Amino acid sequence: MFDIVSFIPRAVSQGIPLLYGSTGEILTEKTGNLNLGIPGVMYVGAICGVIGSFFYEQSGNMNGFLAIAIPMLCSLAGSFLMGLLYCFLTVSLRANQNVTGLAMTTFGIGFGNFFGGSLIKLTNSDVPSIALSKTSAYFSKSLPIADSTGVFGKIFLSYGFLAYLAIVIALGASYVLNHTRVGLHLRSVGESPSTADAAGINVTLYKYGATCIGCMIAGLGGLYYVMDYASGVWSNDAFGDRGWLAIALVIFTIWRPTTSIFASILFGGLYILYLFIPSGIDHMEVKELYKMIPYIVTLVVLVITSMRNKRENQPPASLGLPYFREER
């Protein structure tokens, strides 16, 4: 039988990295920057957090606040630098955004694998992985009442603080985009940077700011995956295609952060659905078909939204296009 009580927490845990990545990418794309480097950014955010927690654990003195603060600050710093690099190349130097994003994905994965492999060698481990169980215990600690509230606690209260932070960030991003002057300026930059520039809005500042903040949010998704979902275990190339799923989620949610909250859980459930199929179905081919479901759903949604052809369902008008002020 299908165990829904066990399935939902697994789906939520699987979907939180996607929520971080999609929220960060939505902020980025709202200013017209198409950052296909999100998978690399999440990878860099993860490995920077691992590096910080690794050396802190080596010190031998574990403090709860520092065990959380050091990996988070390292993750935010690493992903911020990735966002800064992307903006310098695409906004200042006006490089092609698609090529730049793909190059940053390749760079981010190589960066993570290099330093991850170096740390593995430092530990002289017999297996190709690093276990940061002490730090992970602080990140994955659930609410105290989770065990005493039965099914409700298991479904809603059994997650680490980064899971709830992801929801708060998505709600905050939605509020800023739709109900503040900053959000209005940000969206205007994505729709028509020349018009925004003529109105006195600093296009470069908004592109840099939104993209760097978006990368920092996405980097927390990588940190969550290692410290919470993977219980503090880092293995090279273990992150999979979650970064690409996060980008697909942006299309699925039609650039709406609040919708991403539910869609990420849906995608997380579809991503692990093959683990919960009836035991009588054990053919590898069938399980691989189940893994295709999130991408098929995204394609179907893309086709439907394109057929409806409503302006509010379309991406920002200047998405992926460099802005040349001289042509204003």
C-alpha positions in Angstrom: 0.0 0.0 0.0 1.0 3.6 -0.6 2.2 5.1 2.7 1.1 8.8 2.4 2.4 9.7 5.9 5.9 8.6 5.0 5.7 10.0 1.4 4.8 13.6 2.3 7.8 14.3 4.6 10.1 12.8 2.0 8.5 14.9 -0.8 8.9 18.1 1.3 12.5 17.3 2.1 13.2 16.6 -1.6 11.4 19.8 -2.7 13.1 22.3 -0.4 16.3 22.6 -2.4 14.1 23.1 -5.5 12.2 25.9 -3.6 15.4 27.7 -2.8 16.7 27.4 -6.3 13.4 28.4 -8.0 12.9 31.4 -5.6 16.4 32.7 -6.4 15.9 32.2 -10.1 12.6 34.0 -10.1 14.1 37.0 -8.5 16.9 36.9 -11.1 14.7 36.5 -14.1 12.3 39.2 -13.0 15.2 41.7 -13.8 15.7 40.1 -17.2 18.7 38.0 -16.3 18.4 34.3 -17.4 20.8 32.5 -15.1 21.3 29.0 -16.2 24.1 28.7 -13.8 21.8 28.0 -10.9 22.9 24.3 -10.7 26.5 25.5 -10.3 25.6 28.2 -7.8 23.8 25.6 -5.6 26.8 23.3 -5.9 29.2 26.1 -4.8 26.8 27.1 -2.0 26.9 23.5 -0.8 30.6 23.0 -0.9 31.4 26.4 0.7 29.2 25.4 3.6 30.9 22.0 3.8 34.3 23.6 3.9 33.3 26.0 6.7 31.7 23.3 8.8 34.6 20.8 8.1 37.2 23.1 9.5 35.0 24.2 12.4 34.4 20.5 13.4 38.2 20.0 13.2 38.6 22.6 15.9 36.9 20.3 18.4 34.8 22.9 20.1 31.2 22.7 18.9 28.9 25.6 19.6 25.3 25.4 18.3 25.2 29.0 17.1 28.6 28.8 15.3 27.9 25.4 13.9 25.0 26.9 12.0 26.3 30.4 11.4 29.7 29.4 9.9 28.3 27.1 7.2 25.5 29.5 6.3 27.9 32.5 6.0 30.3 30.5 3.9 27.5 29.3 1.7 26.1 32.8 1.3 29.5 34.2 0.5 30.4 31.6 -2.1 27.0 31.9 -3.9 27.2 35.7 -3.7 30.5 35.7 -5.5 29.0 33.4 -8.2 26.2 35.9 -8.7 28.7 38.8 -8.8 30.7 36.9 -11.4 27.6 36.3 -13.5 26.5 39.9 -13.3 30.0 41.2 -14.2 30.1 39.0 -17.3 26.5 39.6 -18.5 25.6 43.0 -17.2 28.9 44.9 -17.3 30.6 43.0 -20.2 27.2 42.1 -21.9 28.3 38.5 -22.5 25.7 36.0 -23.8 23.6 35.0 -20.8 22.9 31.4 -22.0 26.6 30.7 -22.6 27.6 32.4 -19.3 25.1 30.4 -17.3 26.1 27.1 -18.8 29.8 27.9 -18.2 29.1 28.8 -14.6 27.3 25.5 -14.1 30.3 23.6 -15.4 32.6 25.8 -13.3 30.5 25.4 -10.1 30.4 21.6 -10.4 34.1 21.4 -11.1 34.8 23.8 -8.2 32.7 21.6 -5.8 34.2 18.3 -6.9 37.8 19.7 -6.6 37.4 21.0 -3.1 35.2 18.1 -2.1 37.8 15.6 -3.3 40.5 17.5 -1.5 38.6 17.4 1.8 38.0 13.7 1.3 41.8 13.1 0.9 42.4 15.1 4.1 40.2 12.8 6.1 41.9 9.6 4.6 38.4 8.2 4.3 37.9 4.7 3.0 34.8 5.9 1.1 34.6 8.8 -1.3 32.6 11.1 1.0 32.7 13.4 4.0 30.4 12.9 7.0 29.7 16.1 9.0 27.3 14.5 11.4 27.8 16.9 14.3 27.0 20.0 12.2 24.1 18.2 10.5 22.5 17.5 13.8 21.9 21.2 14.4 20.5 21.8 10.9 18.2 18.8 10.8 16.9 19.2 14.4 13.0 19.3 14.2 10.6 21.1 16.5 10.4 19.6 20.0 6.7 18.8 19.8 7.1 17.0 16.5 7.2 13.5 18.1 4.3 14.1 20.4 1.8 15.3 17.9 1.4 12.1 15.8 0.7 12.3 12.1 0.3 16.1 12.2 3.8 16.5 13.7 5.3 14.1 11.2 3.9 15.9 8.2 4.2 19.6 9.3 6.7 19.8 12.2 9.5 17.2 11.5 11.8 19.4 9.4 14.9 21.4 10.1 14.8 25.2 10.3 16.1 25.7 6.7 12.9 24.1 5.4 10.7 26.7 7.1 13.2 29.4 6.1 12.7 28.5 2.5 8.9 29.1 2.8 9.4 32.4 4.6 11.9 33.6 1.9 9.4 32.6 -0.9 6.6 34.5 0.8 8.8 37.5 1.4 10.0 37.5 -2.2 6.4 37.4 -3.4 5.5 40.3 -1.2 8.5 42.4 -2.3 7.8 41.7 -6.0 4.1 42.5 -5.8 3.5 45.0 -3.0 6.6 47.3 -2.8 8.2 50.0 -4.8 11.4 48.0 -5.0 9.5 45.1 -6.5 7.8 47.5 -9.0 11.1 48.9 -10.1 12.6 45.4 -10.3 9.8 44.1 -12.5 10.0 47.2 -14.7 13.7 46.5 -15.3 12.8 43.0 -16.5 10.0 44.2 -18.8 11.7 47.2 -20.4 15.1 48.3 -19.1 15.2 51.3 -21.4 11.9 52.6 -20.1 13.0 52.0 -16.5 16.3 53.8 -17.2 14.4 56.8 -18.7 12.3 56.9 -15.5 15.5 57.3 -13.4 15.8 53.6 -12.2 19.3 52.3 -11.9 19.1 49.3 -14.2 22.6 48.0 -13.4 22.0 48.2 -9.6 18.7 46.3 -9.8 20.2 43.6 -12.0 23.2 43.2 -9.8 21.2 43.3 -6.6 18.4 40.9 -7.6 20.8 38.4 -9.2 23.3 38.3 -6.3 20.5 37.9 -3.8 18.9 35.2 -6.0 22.2 33.3 -6.1 22.5 33.5 -2.3 19.0 32.1 -1.9 19.8 29.3 -4.4 23.1 28.6 -2.5 21.1 27.9 0.6 19.3 25.2 -1.3 22.6 23.4 -1.8 23.5 23.8 1.8 20.1 22.4 2.9 20.6 19.3 0.6 24.0 18.4 2.2 23.4 19.4 5.9 19.7 18.3 6.2 18.5 16.0 3.4 21.8 14.1 3.1 22.5 14.2 6.9 25.8 16.0 6.5 27.3 13.7 3.9 29.1 15.2 0.9 29.8 13.1 -2.1 31.0 14.4 -5.4 28.3 14.5 -8.1 25.7 13.4 -5.6 23.5 16.6 -6.1 22.1 15.2 -9.3 19.9 17.3 -11.6 18.1 19.2 -8.8 19.5 22.6 -10.1 17.9 22.0 -13.5 14.7 21.0 -11.9 14.7 24.3 -10.0 14.9 26.2 -13.3 12.1 24.1 -14.7 10.1 24.9 -11.6 10.3 28.6 -12.5 8.4 27.9 -15.8 6.0 25.6 -14.0 5.0 28.2 -11.5 4.8 31.0 -14.1 7.4 33.1 -12.2 5.4 33.2 -8.9 7.3 32.5 -5.7 4.2 31.6 -3.7 3.2 29.0 -6.2 6.7 27.6 -6.0 6.0 26.5 -2.4 3.4 23.9 -3.5 5.0 23.2 -6.8 8.4 22.3 -5.2 6.7 19.8 -2.9 4.8 18.4 -6.0 8.1 18.1 -7.9 9.8 16.6 -4.9 7.1 14.0 -4.7 7.3 13.2 -8.4 11.1 13.0 -8.1 11.0 10.2 -5.5 7.7 8.6 -6.6 9.6 5.6 -8.0 10.7 4.8 -4.5 7.1 4.3 -3.4 5.7 2.3 -6.3 4.3 -1.1 -5.4 6.9 -3.7 -4.6 5.6 -5.9 -7.4 6.9 -3.5 -10.0 10.7 -3.9 -9.8 11.7 -3.4 -13.4 14.4 -0.7 -13.8 12.8 0.5 -17.0 9.5 1.4 -15.2 11.3 3.2 -12.5 13.2 5.3 -15.0 9.9 6.3 -16.6 8.7 7.5 -13.2 11.8 9.7 -12.9 10.8 11.5 -16.2 7.4 12.6 -14.8 8.6 16.1 -13.4 10.1 17.0 -16.8 7.0 15.8 -18.7 4.7 17.8 -16.4 6.9 20.9 -17.0 6.6 20.5 -20.8 2.8 20.1 -20.6 2.5 23.2 -18.5 4.8 25.1 -20.9 2.6 24.1 -23.8 -0.6 25.0 -22.0 0.6 28.4 -20.9 1.9 29.1 -24.4 -1.5 28.2 -25.9 -3.4 30.5 -23.5 -1.0 33.3 -24.5 -1.9 35.6 -21.5 0.7 38.3 -20.8 0.8 37.5 -17.0 1.8 33.9 -17.8 4.7 35.0 -20.0 8.3 35.6 -18.9 9.7 39.1 -18.5 9.9 40.8 -22.0 13.7 41.4 -21.8 14.6 38.0 -20.3 18.0 36.9 -21.7 18.6 40.1 -23.6 21.6 42.4 -22.7 20.8 46.1 -22.2 22.6 48.6 -24.2 22.0 52.1 -22.9 23.3 53.7 -26.1 20.3 52.2 -28.0 17.7 53.7 -25.6 
